[in-house]
Amino acid sequence: MDLNQLFADAKKGDKKAESLIYNYLFERFKFLVGQKINTNDVEDIAQEACMTLLSKYKAMEGRENFESWAYSILKNKIGNYLQLRRVEREELSDKMDDIRNPDRGPIDIQIEKRLNDCIKEIISYYPRYARALNLAYQGYKADEICEKMDIKPNNFYVILNRGRNLLRNCLEMGRIKA
């Protein structure tokens, strides 16, 4: 398939050529994004790149190579996605640092010890809960955690809710209900 010829035809108003460009690039982009990013966002990134391409190609001058221009758009979309993920992880890390930061004021050593003991006890009884919480702490989104753990979103939210309840019970009563 000659994308440059399809581009020339689409630029002249050929809707079939435009549709062929979209369909071909969407499948190709999904494959390429899947090589770089292993999430449920692959189709979204590929679709966003295709939509950007279709919204801007008519203003493009014919001297440029359409195919290389299309791949540069995809490269930028992947870069933007990865940058956003990095920023999200940094923000989460900053929030967690704020929680653990001793500059926030005096921390009751007994409460901190009790909290750590409860967390260790929960992890020993429910290692799956620990994995879900650890992935969330690392900045993964709920759908990514579900994919990694091979669970449904409802199960993930049940795990989080039960984990919170176990922690609350442990802190209040000094033990968990195993």
C-alpha positions as CSV (number, residue, x, y, z in Angstrom):
1,M,0.0,0.0,0.0
2,D,1.5,3.4,-1.0
3,L,0.5,5.8,1.7
4,N,1.9,8.8,-0.1
5,Q,-0.4,8.1,-3.1
6,L,-3.4,7.6,-0.8
7,F,-2.5,10.8,0.9
8,A,-2.5,12.6,-2.4
9,D,-5.9,11.1,-3.3
10,A,-7.3,11.9,0.1
11,K,-6.1,15.5,-0.1
12,K,-8.0,15.8,-3.4
13,G,-11.2,14.8,-1.5
14,D,-11.3,11.0,-1.9
15,K,-13.0,9.8,1.2
16,K,-12.3,6.1,0.4
17,A,-8.5,6.9,0.3
18,E,-8.9,8.7,3.7
19,S,-10.7,5.7,5.2
20,L,-8.0,3.3,3.8
21,I,-5.3,5.5,5.4
22,Y,-7.1,5.5,8.7
23,N,-7.7,1.7,8.8
24,Y,-4.1,0.8,7.7
25,L,-2.4,3.2,10.1
26,F,-4.7,2.4,13.0
27,E,-3.7,-1.3,12.8
28,R,0.0,-0.5,12.2
29,F,0.0,2.1,15.0
30,K,-1.6,-0.4,17.5
31,F,1.1,-2.9,16.7
32,L,3.9,-0.3,17.1
33,V,2.4,1.2,20.3
34,G,2.0,-2.3,21.7
35,Q,5.8,-2.8,21.2
36,K,6.5,0.2,23.5
37,I,3.6,0.2,25.9
38,N,2.0,-2.8,27.5
39,T,-1.4,-1.4,28.7
40,N,-5.0,-1.1,27.8
41,D,-4.2,2.4,26.4
42,V,-2.7,1.0,23.2
43,E,-5.8,1.4,21.1
44,D,-6.5,4.9,22.6
45,I,-3.0,6.1,21.7
46,A,-3.2,4.6,18.2
47,Q,-6.7,6.2,17.7
48,E,-5.6,9.6,19.0
49,A,-2.6,9.5,16.6
50,C,-4.9,8.6,13.7
51,M,-7.4,11.3,14.6
52,T,-4.6,13.9,14.9
53,L,-3.3,12.9,11.5
54,L,-6.7,13.1,9.8
55,S,-7.4,16.5,11.3
56,K,-4.2,18.0,10.1
57,Y,-3.2,16.2,6.9
58,K,-5.1,18.6,4.6
59,A,-2.9,21.5,5.8
60,M,0.3,19.6,5.1
61,E,2.2,20.6,2.0
62,G,2.8,17.9,-0.7
63,R,6.6,18.2,-0.5
64,E,6.8,16.3,2.8
65,N,6.8,12.5,3.0
66,F,3.3,11.6,4.4
67,E,4.4,8.2,5.8
68,S,7.3,9.6,7.8
69,W,5.1,12.5,9.0
70,A,2.4,10.0,10.2
71,Y,5.0,8.0,12.2
72,S,6.3,11.2,13.7
73,I,2.8,12.0,15.0
74,L,2.7,8.5,16.5
75,K,6.1,8.9,18.1
76,N,5.0,12.2,19.7
77,K,1.8,10.6,21.0
78,I,3.8,7.7,22.6
79,G,6.2,10.3,24.1
80,N,3.4,12.3,25.5
81,Y,1.8,9.2,27.1
82,L,5.1,8.1,28.6
83,Q,5.7,11.6,29.9
84,L,2.3,11.8,31.5
85,R,2.8,8.4,33.2
86,R,6.2,9.6,34.5
87,V,4.6,12.8,35.9
88,E,1.7,10.8,37.5
89,R,4.2,8.4,39.2
90,E,6.3,11.4,40.4
91,E,3.2,13.1,41.8
92,L,2.2,9.9,43.6
93,S,5.8,9.4,44.9
94,D,5.8,13.0,46.1
95,K,2.5,12.4,48.0
96,M,3.9,9.3,49.6
97,D,7.1,11.2,50.6
98,D,4.9,13.8,52.2
99,I,3.2,11.1,54.2
100,R,6.5,9.7,55.4
101,N,8.3,13.1,55.7
102,P,9.3,13.6,59.3
103,D,9.2,17.4,58.8
104,R,5.4,17.1,59.0
105,G,5.6,17.1,62.8
106,P,6.2,14.6,65.6
107,I,5.1,11.1,64.8
108,D,4.0,8.9,67.6
109,I,6.4,6.0,67.5
110,Q,3.9,3.7,69.0
111,I,1.2,4.4,66.4
112,E,3.8,4.0,63.6
113,K,4.9,0.6,65.1
114,R,1.3,-0.5,65.4
115,L,0.6,0.5,61.9
116,N,3.6,-1.4,60.6
117,D,2.7,-4.5,62.6
118,C,-0.8,-4.4,61.2
119,I,0.4,-4.1,57.6
120,K,2.9,-7.0,58.1
121,E,0.1,-9.1,59.6
122,I,-2.3,-8.4,56.7
123,I,0.4,-9.1,54.1
124,S,1.2,-12.5,55.8
125,Y,-2.4,-13.5,55.6
126,Y,-3.3,-11.9,52.3
127,P,-0.3,-11.5,50.0
128,R,-2.6,-10.7,47.1
129,Y,-3.7,-7.6,48.8
130,A,-0.1,-6.6,49.3
131,R,0.5,-7.0,45.6
132,A,-2.5,-4.9,44.6
133,L,-1.5,-2.1,47.0
134,N,2.1,-2.2,45.9
135,L,1.1,-1.8,42.3
136,A,-1.1,1.1,43.2
137,Y,1.7,2.6,45.1
138,Q,3.9,2.3,42.1
139,G,1.5,4.4,40.1
140,Y,-0.4,1.8,38.1
141,K,-4.0,2.5,37.3
142,A,-6.8,0.2,38.3
143,D,-7.2,-1.3,34.9
144,E,-3.4,-2.0,34.6
145,I,-3.4,-3.6,38.0
146,C,-6.3,-5.8,37.0
147,E,-4.5,-6.9,33.9
148,K,-1.2,-7.6,35.7
149,M,-3.0,-9.6,38.5
150,D,-5.5,-11.2,36.0
151,I,-8.5,-10.1,38.0
152,K,-11.7,-8.2,37.2
153,P,-12.0,-4.5,38.3
154,N,-14.8,-5.5,40.8
155,N,-12.4,-7.9,42.4
156,F,-9.7,-5.3,42.6
157,Y,-12.0,-2.8,44.4
158,V,-13.1,-5.6,46.7
159,I,-9.5,-6.3,47.6
160,L,-8.9,-2.7,48.3
161,N,-12.0,-2.4,50.4
162,R,-11.2,-5.5,52.4
163,G,-7.6,-4.4,52.9
164,R,-8.8,-1.1,54.3
165,N,-11.3,-2.9,56.6
166,L,-8.6,-5.3,57.8
167,L,-6.3,-2.4,58.5
168,R,-9.0,-0.5,60.4
169,N,-9.9,-3.6,62.5
170,C,-6.2,-4.3,63.2
171,L,-5.6,-0.7,64.4
172,E,-8.7,-0.6,66.5
173,M,-8.5,-4.1,68.0
174,G,-4.8,-4.9,67.7
175,R,-5.4,-7.9,65.4
176,I,-7.0,-8.9,62.2
177,K,-9.9,-11.2,61.7
178,A,-8.2,-14.0,59.6
